[in-house]
Each structure stands twice: as C-alpha cells, then as structure tokens.
Amino acid sequence: MTDVLQAVTIAPDVDPDTAWWWNELADGRVMIPHCRACDRHFFPPIPGCPHCGSTDIDASQSTGEGTVYSWIVVHHALDELFVGHTPYTVVAVQLEAESVRLFGRIADGPVDENTKVRAVPYVVDGVTLLGFERI
C-alpha cells in the first residue's frame, strides 16, 4: 500500500463487468482487460473490446508503471464528505506496457507532465482504490 493521503471516500459503483477488476485490486493486483482477437488492451473493463468489438476478453497483470499524461488539483470539495480534505491531486496516467490510461490520486501532491509513476492499491474505509506513487 502507499502513502496516498485520503481520509474519506465514496465507494465506487461495482457492476458485473467491473467486479473482477475491483476484486483483483483488493488483492493487490492491477489487471488490464485484453482482447484476444485484436491483441489490444483497454480500460475500463467492459463486455466487449472497444477496438474491434470482440467479446473474447481476458486480462493481464500490469506493472502499473507509466507516465503522468494530465492532472488536476482539486481545491473545492464537490461533495460534503470531502469538505476539509482538499487540496488533492488526481492524475491520468498512460501505462507504458498496455498503452491505456488509468486515473487515481497521487501521493505527495502536485506533479509535472511526464512524471514517472507506479499504480498502487490503497484502502480507505474498507474500500480498495487505485492510487499512484512516483518512481
């Protein structure tokens, strides 16, 4: 687990298409959906490949390493639950191996474009979330 600073959370909506991903994350693994038909990765998990439409899908474990593509520093809480817990930084990360983008909070505040990071699961109020740390 990491030093992502987050005291509260709203639990994500888990549906049949994403339940496996959240379960893997809770077990400490960052898994990325993979299409067997066109051999491409995608995210988020959905029933069919967004590239070719195939439903022949599996998943591969990712190192979670990538580069910050974009980020935002949240200064104003948009939900009462987060009042008093700002500012925090959310990053969009382009994974190197799978060429997909993941989103999550990052430990240690603001970043620069092209900052190298690694995906790390962390737990808040019993909910496992995806965060990032610098490498």
MILUM-312066 format. One line per field, with one value per residue: residue number from 1; residue in three letters; x, y, z of N, C-alpha, C in turn. Coordinates in nm, 2 decimals. Layout:
N
torlum	(NUM;...);
torkol	(Ala;...);
n.u	(X;...);
n.v	(Y;...);
n.w	(Z;...);
ca.u	(X;...);
ca.v	(Y;...);
ca.w	(Z;...);
c.u	(X;...);
c.v	(Y;...);
c.w	(Z;...);
REM end
This chain:
135
torlum	(1;2;3;4;5;6;7;8;9;10;11;12;13;14;15;16;17;18;19;20;21;22;23;24;25;26;27;28;29;30;31;32;33;34;35;36;37;38;39;40;41;42;43;44;45;46;47;48;49;50;51;52;53;54;55;56;57;58;59;60;61;62;63;64;65;66;67;68;69;70;71;72;73;74;75;76;77;78;79;80;81;82;83;84;85;86;87;88;89;90;91;92;93;94;95;96;97;98;99;100;101;102;103;104;105;106;107;108;109;110;111;112;113;114;115;116;117;118;119;120;121;122;123;124;125;126;127;128;129;130;131;132;133;134;135);
torkol	(Met;Thr;Asp;Val;Leu;Gln;Ala;Val;Thr;Ile;Ala;Pro;Asp;Val;Asp;Pro;Asp;Thr;Ala;Trp;Trp;Trp;Asn;Glu;Leu;Ala;Asp;Gly;Arg;Val;Met;Ile;Pro;His;Cys;Arg;Ala;Cys;Asp;Arg;His;Phe;Phe;Pro;Pro;Ile;Pro;Gly;Cys;Pro;His;Cys;Gly;Ser;Thr;Asp;Ile;Asp;Ala;Ser;Gln;Ser;Thr;Gly;Glu;Gly;Thr;Val;Tyr;Ser;Trp;Ile;Val;Val;His;His;Ala;Leu;Asp;Glu;Leu;Phe;Val;Gly;His;Thr;Pro;Tyr;Thr;Val;Val;Ala;Val;Gln;Leu;Glu;Ala;Glu;Ser;Val;Arg;Leu;Phe;Gly;Arg;Ile;Ala;Asp;Gly;Pro;Val;Asp;Glu;Asn;Thr;Lys;Val;Arg;Ala;Val;Pro;Tyr;Val;Val;Asp;Gly;Val;Thr;Leu;Leu;Gly;Phe;Glu;Arg;Ile);
n.u	(0.08;0.03;0.13;-0.08;-0.27;-0.57;-0.86;-1.13;-1.39;-1.61;-1.77;-1.70;-1.91;-1.99;-2.02;-2.14;-1.96;-1.73;-1.66;-1.47;-1.24;-1.22;-1.20;-0.96;-0.79;-0.82;-0.69;-0.43;-0.34;-0.30;-0.49;-0.54;-0.78;-0.78;-0.80;-0.83;-0.88;-0.79;-0.56;-0.52;-0.50;-0.74;-0.92;-1.18;-1.29;-1.51;-1.78;-1.71;-1.46;-1.34;-1.20;-1.23;-1.47;-1.49;-1.59;-1.41;-1.24;-0.97;-0.75;-0.45;-0.18;-0.06;0.24;0.18;0.33;0.39;0.35;0.27;0.00;-0.18;-0.32;-0.51;-0.56;-0.76;-0.93;-1.17;-1.42;-1.66;-1.85;-2.00;-1.88;-1.61;-1.53;-1.29;-1.09;-0.93;-0.66;-0.62;-0.45;-0.54;-0.45;-0.41;-0.28;-0.07;-0.02;0.28;0.33;0.08;-0.05;-0.28;-0.50;-0.51;-0.68;-0.63;-0.57;-0.26;0.03;0.19;0.11;0.11;0.22;0.45;0.42;0.49;0.60;0.72;0.55;0.40;0.13;-0.06;-0.25;-0.47;-0.63;-0.93;-1.16;-1.23;-1.26;-1.10;-0.89;-0.75;-0.43;-0.14;0.22;0.53;0.81);
n.v	(-0.12;0.24;0.58;0.75;1.02;1.01;1.04;0.99;0.84;0.78;0.49;0.31;0.24;-0.08;-0.32;-0.61;-0.62;-0.49;-0.60;-0.81;-0.67;-0.49;-0.67;-0.80;-0.57;-0.53;-0.75;-0.67;-0.65;-0.50;-0.53;-0.54;-0.53;-0.73;-0.79;-1.08;-1.12;-0.89;-0.84;-0.62;-0.39;-0.24;0.00;0.13;-0.19;-0.36;-0.53;-0.59;-0.56;-0.23;-0.17;-0.36;-0.49;-0.75;-1.01;-1.18;-1.18;-1.14;-1.09;-0.92;-0.90;-0.60;-0.40;-0.15;0.07;0.39;0.71;1.04;1.18;1.38;1.60;1.71;1.95;1.93;2.18;2.26;2.10;1.89;1.73;1.70;1.52;1.54;1.79;1.98;1.81;1.89;2.05;1.80;1.58;1.45;1.22;1.14;0.86;0.73;0.41;0.23;-0.03;-0.13;0.07;0.21;0.44;0.52;0.64;0.82;0.91;1.08;1.02;1.26;1.51;1.77;1.72;1.70;1.72;1.42;1.29;1.00;0.72;0.47;0.25;0.19;0.00;0.11;0.15;0.28;0.34;0.06;0.02;-0.06;0.14;0.28;0.42;0.63;0.64;0.81;0.70);
n.w	(0.00;-0.02;0.04;-0.02;0.05;0.19;0.36;0.35;0.15;-0.14;-0.21;-0.50;-0.78;-0.83;-1.08;-1.27;-1.48;-1.39;-1.15;-1.12;-1.16;-0.95;-0.74;-0.80;-0.76;-0.49;-0.40;-0.45;-0.71;-1.02;-1.29;-1.64;-1.89;-2.18;-2.52;-2.69;-2.96;-3.12;-2.99;-2.82;-2.54;-2.31;-2.12;-1.92;-1.77;-1.98;-2.15;-2.42;-2.66;-2.72;-2.94;-3.15;-3.11;-3.03;-2.80;-2.68;-2.43;-2.20;-1.92;-1.82;-1.59;-1.48;-1.46;-1.38;-1.42;-1.55;-1.72;-1.62;-1.78;-1.76;-1.51;-1.22;-0.97;-0.70;-0.54;-0.43;-0.26;-0.40;-0.29;0.02;0.19;0.14;0.23;0.38;0.32;0.11;-0.06;-0.32;-0.55;-0.86;-1.10;-1.45;-1.60;-1.84;-1.91;-1.96;-2.07;-2.15;-2.28;-2.20;-2.03;-1.69;-1.39;-1.08;-0.74;-0.64;-0.44;-0.23;-0.35;-0.61;-0.95;-1.24;-1.60;-1.76;-1.54;-1.39;-1.27;-1.06;-1.03;-0.74;-0.51;-0.25;0.07;0.19;0.44;0.43;0.15;-0.14;-0.34;-0.64;-0.66;-0.71;-0.71;-0.72;-0.92);
ca.u	(0.00;0.11;0.11;-0.18;-0.34;-0.72;-0.93;-1.27;-1.42;-1.74;-1.74;-1.73;-2.02;-1.93;-2.13;-2.09;-1.85;-1.61;-1.64;-1.35;-1.12;-1.21;-1.15;-0.81;-0.72;-0.83;-0.58;-0.31;-0.30;-0.36;-0.52;-0.58;-0.85;-0.71;-0.88;-0.76;-0.90;-0.70;-0.44;-0.50;-0.55;-0.83;-0.97;-1.22;-1.34;-1.64;-1.80;-1.66;-1.34;-1.37;-1.13;-1.28;-1.60;-1.49;-1.61;-1.31;-1.16;-0.91;-0.68;-0.31;-0.14;0.02;0.33;0.12;0.42;0.36;0.38;0.16;-0.05;-0.25;-0.36;-0.59;-0.55;-0.89;-0.93;-1.31;-1.49;-1.78;-1.94;-1.98;-1.79;-1.47;-1.50;-1.18;-0.99;-0.87;-0.65;-0.56;-0.42;-0.58;-0.37;-0.43;-0.15;-0.06;0.06;0.38;0.32;-0.05;-0.09;-0.41;-0.49;-0.58;-0.69;-0.63;-0.49;-0.12;0.09;0.28;0.07;0.12;0.32;0.47;0.39;0.60;0.64;0.71;0.47;0.36;0.00;-0.06;-0.38;-0.47;-0.76;-1.00;-1.29;-1.26;-1.27;-0.97;-0.89;-0.62;-0.35;-0.01;0.33;0.64;0.92);
ca.v	(0.00;0.36;0.70;0.84;1.07;1.02;1.00;0.95;0.81;0.73;0.36;0.30;0.15;-0.21;-0.39;-0.74;-0.60;-0.44;-0.66;-0.88;-0.57;-0.44;-0.79;-0.81;-0.46;-0.56;-0.85;-0.61;-0.67;-0.41;-0.61;-0.47;-0.61;-0.76;-0.85;-1.19;-1.11;-0.79;-0.83;-0.48;-0.37;-0.13;0.03;0.04;-0.32;-0.36;-0.67;-0.61;-0.48;-0.11;-0.15;-0.45;-0.54;-0.89;-1.04;-1.28;-1.09;-1.19;-0.98;-0.94;-0.82;-0.48;-0.34;-0.03;0.18;0.48;0.85;1.13;1.24;1.50;1.60;1.82;1.97;1.97;2.27;2.28;1.98;1.88;1.66;1.73;1.42;1.58;1.92;1.97;1.72;1.95;2.01;1.68;1.57;1.33;1.21;1.05;0.80;0.65;0.29;0.21;-0.16;-0.16;0.19;0.26;0.54;0.50;0.76;0.80;1.01;1.05;1.05;1.37;1.63;1.80;1.66;1.76;1.63;1.32;1.23;0.85;0.68;0.33;0.23;0.11;0.00;0.16;0.12;0.39;0.29;-0.07;0.02;-0.05;0.23;0.29;0.54;0.63;0.70;0.84;0.60);
ca.w	(0.00;-0.04;0.12;-0.08;0.17;0.17;0.48;0.33;0.01;-0.18;-0.27;-0.64;-0.83;-0.89;-1.16;-1.32;-1.58;-1.33;-1.02;-1.12;-1.16;-0.81;-0.66;-0.82;-0.70;-0.35;-0.37;-0.47;-0.85;-1.12;-1.40;-1.75;-1.98;-2.30;-2.63;-2.76;-3.11;-3.18;-2.91;-2.76;-2.41;-2.30;-1.99;-1.81;-1.81;-2.05;-2.20;-2.55;-2.70;-2.78;-3.07;-3.26;-3.08;-2.99;-2.66;-2.64;-2.34;-2.08;-1.85;-1.79;-1.48;-1.52;-1.36;-1.33;-1.44;-1.66;-1.72;-1.60;-1.90;-1.72;-1.37;-1.17;-0.83;-0.65;-0.43;-0.38;-0.24;-0.47;-0.20;0.17;0.25;0.11;0.29;0.48;0.27;-0.01;-0.20;-0.35;-0.69;-0.94;-1.22;-1.56;-1.62;-1.96;-1.88;-2.07;-2.14;-2.21;-2.36;-2.16;-1.92;-1.56;-1.31;-0.94;-0.66;-0.63;-0.31;-0.23;-0.42;-0.75;-1.04;-1.36;-1.71;-1.78;-1.41;-1.39;-1.16;-1.05;-0.97;-0.61;-0.44;-0.11;0.13;0.27;0.49;0.38;0.01;-0.21;-0.45;-0.72;-0.65;-0.78;-0.64;-0.80;-0.92);
c.u	(0.09;0.07;0.01;-0.26;-0.49;-0.78;-1.07;-1.29;-1.57;-1.71;-1.78;-1.85;-1.96;-2.05;-2.06;-1.97;-1.72;-1.58;-1.51;-1.23;-1.11;-1.16;-1.00;-0.74;-0.72;-0.72;-0.44;-0.26;-0.38;-0.37;-0.58;-0.65;-0.77;-0.80;-0.79;-0.77;-0.80;-0.57;-0.41;-0.56;-0.65;-0.87;-1.08;-1.27;-1.49;-1.66;-1.74;-1.54;-1.38;-1.30;-1.19;-1.41;-1.60;-1.53;-1.52;-1.21;-1.10;-0.84;-0.54;-0.27;-0.04;0.13;0.28;0.22;0.38;0.40;0.26;0.12;-0.11;-0.28;-0.44;-0.57;-0.69;-0.88;-1.06;-1.38;-1.63;-1.89;-1.90;-1.89;-1.64;-1.44;-1.39;-1.07;-0.93;-0.75;-0.59;-0.54;-0.47;-0.50;-0.43;-0.30;-0.16;0.04;0.16;0.35;0.19;-0.11;-0.24;-0.39;-0.57;-0.58;-0.69;-0.56;-0.34;-0.07;0.18;0.24;0.10;0.24;0.35;0.44;0.52;0.66;0.62;0.65;0.44;0.22;0.01;-0.20;-0.36;-0.62;-0.81;-1.13;-1.33;-1.28;-1.13;-0.98;-0.75;-0.56;-0.22;0.09;0.44;0.74;1.05);
c.v	(0.12;0.47;0.79;0.88;1.09;0.96;0.95;0.91;0.78;0.60;0.37;0.21;0.03;-0.28;-0.52;-0.73;-0.56;-0.51;-0.74;-0.79;-0.52;-0.55;-0.81;-0.70;-0.48;-0.66;-0.80;-0.61;-0.56;-0.49;-0.52;-0.56;-0.61;-0.83;-0.96;-1.18;-1.01;-0.77;-0.69;-0.48;-0.25;-0.11;0.14;-0.09;-0.30;-0.49;-0.70;-0.52;-0.35;-0.08;-0.23;-0.51;-0.68;-0.90;-1.15;-1.20;-1.17;-1.07;-1.02;-0.85;-0.72;-0.45;-0.21;0.09;0.26;0.62;0.93;1.20;1.38;1.49;1.72;1.83;2.01;2.05;2.29;2.14;1.98;1.79;1.69;1.64;1.46;1.72;1.90;1.88;1.76;2.03;1.87;1.67;1.44;1.33;1.11;1.00;0.71;0.53;0.26;0.08;-0.18;-0.05;0.22;0.36;0.50;0.63;0.73;0.91;0.97;1.09;1.18;1.49;1.64;1.74;1.75;1.66;1.54;1.26;1.08;0.81;0.53;0.33;0.14;0.11;0.05;0.15;0.24;0.34;0.15;-0.08;0.04;0.04;0.22;0.42;0.53;0.69;0.72;0.73;0.67);
c.w	(0.00;0.05;0.06;0.04;0.13;0.29;0.46;0.18;-0.01;-0.25;-0.42;-0.67;-0.89;-0.95;-1.21;-1.41;-1.51;-1.20;-1.01;-1.10;-1.01;-0.72;-0.67;-0.75;-0.55;-0.31;-0.41;-0.61;-0.93;-1.25;-1.51;-1.85;-2.12;-2.40;-2.70;-2.91;-3.17;-3.10;-2.85;-2.62;-2.41;-2.15;-2.00;-1.87;-1.87;-2.11;-2.34;-2.58;-2.77;-2.92;-3.18;-3.24;-3.03;-2.84;-2.61;-2.56;-2.23;-2.01;-1.83;-1.67;-1.53;-1.41;-1.30;-1.35;-1.57;-1.64;-1.70;-1.73;-1.87;-1.57;-1.34;-1.02;-0.78;-0.53;-0.36;-0.38;-0.32;-0.40;-0.06;0.23;0.24;0.17;0.39;0.43;0.14;0.03;-0.21;-0.50;-0.75;-1.07;-1.33;-1.60;-1.75;-1.92;-2.00;-2.14;-2.21;-2.29;-2.33;-2.05;-1.80;-1.48;-1.16;-0.87;-0.66;-0.49;-0.33;-0.33;-0.56;-0.82;-1.16;-1.47;-1.73;-1.65;-1.42;-1.26;-1.17;-0.98;-0.84;-0.56;-0.30;-0.06;0.21;0.31;0.44;0.23;-0.05;-0.33;-0.52;-0.70;-0.72;-0.69;-0.74;-0.80;-0.97);
REM end
